[in-house]
């Protein structure tokens, strides 16, 4: 890819703990088989990007946690992110003019191989398509869990991934799904998604499947407590450099609980023979044909304001779930 000196792109870089900046760079001209995309919307992945922003990616994970199209290297400076929805301006004729999703960092103009983008389904608006990466994580988790019809299911942690996981579980016939969170205001999210809501102390026990997505030791303890005999607890949280106490005493062994990890970097074992990453991502995009999911998306902020807004968006007191970012303003 050769640089195009006539056009300049702008990208967000994480440059030090708690600090980010927008840097200019020459837009690369597409070679054969490439597409050039002008971004429309992006979003901040609150869980992972919080760890990147504050420099909490463990050294042992520096290579494994590289996003597909990132630049730089952990800890800093790094051009990181994986949520970008834009319109193809140059490239193969069948893609020019199409609105596409890409796992590209926060950047207004970029060039990637054509197979690194996926056209949006006609029924999915670009603003909602920013949930694609999180939906892919949730879909993988449901596959990892083995959840099935008529199961009693709890999801601990009403962030974006937890909420999407709960919504997917409602599509399984006859399930009873409860979203569990310490914040009472998240009941509004549960209501919009048509799932039950409970504070940890009031959450239903003896569940068949429990998902944990709160990224806290207390949340994991709650997830273990809610699981019934020989139930599965799916751990979706990634703690970065932090250490987490896991309460494996009490009834953990007598109830024969199964604690498994789920991570989007690999397709779930149950689907790996038939699904590659591209097919899974296409399925996630199709699952976004669901207007109820708009309840997860915060009003858009301009891309130019993102560095100044990140401390609030990623701060511990923020109520933001999915922060929408609008380009071109």
GIURZI-V289530 format. One record per pair of residues at least 12 apart in sequence whose C-alpha atoms are under 7 Angstrom apart, sorted by sequence separation. I is the first residue (numbers start at 1). J is the second residue. D is the distance in Angstrom with one decimal. If there is no record, write none. Layout:
i;j;d
I;J;D
I;J;D
This chain:
i;j;d
10;22;6.3
11;23;5.4
62;74;5.8
87;99;4.4
10;23;5.5
11;24;6.4
67;80;6.9
86;99;5.5
87;100;6.1
166;179;6.6
210;223;6.1
10;24;4.4
67;81;6.9
86;100;5.6
102;116;6.3
9;24;5.7
10;25;6.0
67;82;6.7
85;100;5.7
86;101;6.7
102;117;4.8
184;199;6.9
8;24;6.6
9;25;5.2
85;101;4.6
101;117;5.6
102;118;6.7
179;195;6.7
8;25;5.8
9;26;5.7
84;101;5.9
85;102;6.3
100;117;5.9
101;118;5.3
178;195;5.9
179;196;6.0
180;197;5.8
181;198;6.8
182;199;5.5
210;227;6.2
8;26;4.7
9;27;5.2
57;75;6.9
84;102;5.3
100;118;5.2
101;119;6.4
177;195;5.8
178;196;4.5
179;197;4.8
180;198;5.0
181;199;5.4
182;200;6.4
209;227;6.7
7;26;6.4
8;27;5.2
83;102;6.5
84;103;6.2
100;119;4.1
101;120;6.6
177;196;6.2
178;197;5.3
179;198;6.4
180;199;5.6
181;200;6.3
207;226;5.9
208;227;6.4
7;27;5.8
55;75;5.8
83;103;5.4
84;104;5.7
99;119;5.7
100;120;5.4
178;198;6.8
180;200;6.0
206;226;5.8
207;227;4.8
208;228;5.9
5;26;6.0
82;103;4.0
83;104;6.1
84;105;7.0
98;119;6.4
99;120;6.0
158;179;6.4
205;226;4.2
206;227;5.2
207;228;5.0
4;26;6.0
82;104;4.8
83;105;6.6
84;106;6.8
158;180;6.6
200;222;6.6
204;226;6.6
205;227;6.3
206;228;3.7
209;231;5.7
210;232;6.3
211;233;5.7
212;234;6.1
213;235;6.8
215;237;4.7
298;320;6.5
303;325;5.7
3;26;5.6
4;27;5.3
81;104;6.3
82;105;5.1
138;161;5.9
142;165;7.0
149;172;5.2
150;173;6.2
152;175;5.8
153;176;6.0
154;177;5.7
155;178;6.2
156;179;6.2
157;180;5.9
158;181;5.7
180;203;6.6
205;228;6.8
208;231;5.0
209;232;5.1
210;233;4.7
211;234;4.7
212;235;5.0
213;236;5.1
214;237;6.4
215;238;6.5
298;321;6.9
300;323;6.8
301;324;6.5
302;325;5.8
303;326;5.7
3;27;5.6
4;28;5.3
81;105;3.9
148;172;6.3
149;173;4.8
150;174;4.3
151;175;4.9
152;176;4.8
153;177;4.8
154;178;4.8
155;179;4.9
156;180;4.6
157;181;5.2
208;232;6.8
209;233;6.0
210;234;6.3
211;235;6.2
212;236;5.7
213;237;5.0
215;239;6.2
297;321;6.6
298;322;5.9
300;324;4.5
301;325;5.1
302;326;4.9
303;327;5.3
3;28;4.0
4;29;5.3
80;105;5.0
81;106;5.9
149;174;5.6
150;175;4.3
151;176;6.5
152;177;6.3
153;178;6.4
154;179;6.0
155;180;5.9
156;181;6.1
212;237;6.7
221;246;6.9
230;255;5.8
232;257;6.2
233;258;6.0
234;259;6.1
235;260;6.0
236;261;6.4
296;321;6.0
297;322;4.8
298;323;5.1
299;324;6.2
300;325;5.1
301;326;5.9
302;327;6.1
2;28;5.2
3;29;5.6
79;105;6.3
138;164;6.1
149;175;5.9
154;180;7.0
167;193;6.1
221;247;6.3
229;255;4.6
230;256;4.9
231;257;5.4
232;258;4.7
233;259;4.8
234;260;5.1
235;261;4.8
236;262;5.5
296;322;6.0
297;323;6.2
298;324;5.9
300;326;5.8
1;28;5.7
2;29;5.2
134;161;5.7
138;165;4.8
217;244;5.6
229;256;6.3
230;257;4.8
231;258;6.2
232;259;6.0
233;260;6.3
234;261;5.7
235;262;6.1
236;263;6.8
297;324;6.4
302;329;5.8
1;29;5.8
158;186;6.7
217;245;6.0
229;257;6.6
230;258;6.7
234;262;6.5
1;30;5.8
135;164;6.3
217;246;6.9
1;31;5.7
19;53;6.9
69;103;6.7
70;104;7.0
18;53;5.5
68;103;6.7
69;104;5.4
70;105;6.1
17;53;5.9
18;54;5.1
69;105;6.8
17;54;4.4
17;55;5.2
14;53;6.2
43;83;5.8
42;83;5.4
85;126;6.4
42;84;4.6
41;84;6.2
42;85;6.0
41;85;5.2
85;129;7.0
39;84;6.6
40;85;5.7
41;86;6.6
85;130;6.5
39;85;5.8
40;86;4.6
84;130;6.7
39;86;3.9
83;130;5.9
38;86;5.3
39;87;6.4
37;86;5.9
38;87;5.4
37;87;5.4
38;88;6.5
83;133;6.7
37;88;4.4
38;89;6.8
162;213;5.5
36;88;5.8
37;89;5.7
35;88;6.5
36;89;5.7
154;207;6.7
36;90;5.0
153;207;5.6
35;90;5.5
36;91;6.4
152;207;5.0
153;208;6.0
154;209;6.6
155;210;5.8
156;211;6.1
157;212;6.4
35;91;4.3
152;208;5.3
153;209;5.0
154;210;4.8
155;211;4.6
156;212;4.9
157;213;4.8
34;91;5.8
151;208;5.8
152;209;6.7
153;210;5.7
154;211;6.3
155;212;6.0
156;213;5.8
157;214;4.1
156;214;6.2
16;76;6.0
15;76;5.2
16;77;6.9
30;91;6.9
14;76;6.4
15;77;4.3
147;209;6.4
14;77;5.6
15;78;6.6
156;219;6.4
13;77;6.5
14;78;5.3
42;106;6.8
145;209;7.0
13;78;5.5
14;79;6.3
13;79;4.5
12;79;6.2
13;80;6.8
156;223;6.3
39;108;4.9
38;108;5.8
39;109;6.0
38;109;4.6
37;109;5.7
38;110;6.8
37;110;5.5
36;110;5.7
37;111;6.2
36;111;4.3
35;111;5.6
36;112;6.7
34;111;6.7
35;112;5.7
34;112;5.5
35;113;6.1
34;113;4.2
35;114;5.3
33;113;6.0
34;114;4.9
30;111;6.0
33;114;5.8
27;109;6.6
28;110;6.9
29;111;7.0
27;110;6.4
28;111;5.9
41;126;7.0
41;127;6.4
43;130;6.0
145;232;6.7
42;130;5.9
145;234;6.2
12;106;5.5
11;106;5.7
12;107;6.4
11;107;4.2
10;107;5.6
11;108;6.7
10;108;5.8
9;108;6.0
193;292;5.8
9;109;5.2
192;292;6.1
192;295;6.7
189;295;6.5
144;262;6.5
141;262;5.7
140;264;6.4
144;268;5.6
143;268;6.1
137;264;5.2
140;267;6.6
143;270;6.7
140;268;5.7
160;296;6.7
136;280;6.8
136;281;5.9
136;284;5.1
135;284;5.5
132;284;5.9
132;285;5.6
129;285;6.9
129;288;6.8
160;321;5.8
159;321;6.0
160;322;6.6
121;285;7.0
124;288;6.3
120;285;6.8
121;286;6.4
124;289;5.3
123;289;5.9
128;294;6.5
58;240;5.9
57;240;5.1
58;241;4.8
56;240;5.8
57;241;5.9
56;241;5.5
51;240;6.5
108;327;6.4
50;314;5.5
46;314;6.1
44;322;6.5
43;322;6.5
44;323;5.6
43;323;5.4
43;324;4.6
42;324;6.0
43;325;5.3
41;324;6.9
42;325;4.9
41;325;5.5
42;326;6.5
41;326;4.7
21;307;5.5
40;326;6.1
41;327;5.9
20;307;5.2
40;327;5.2
39;327;6.2
18;311;6.7
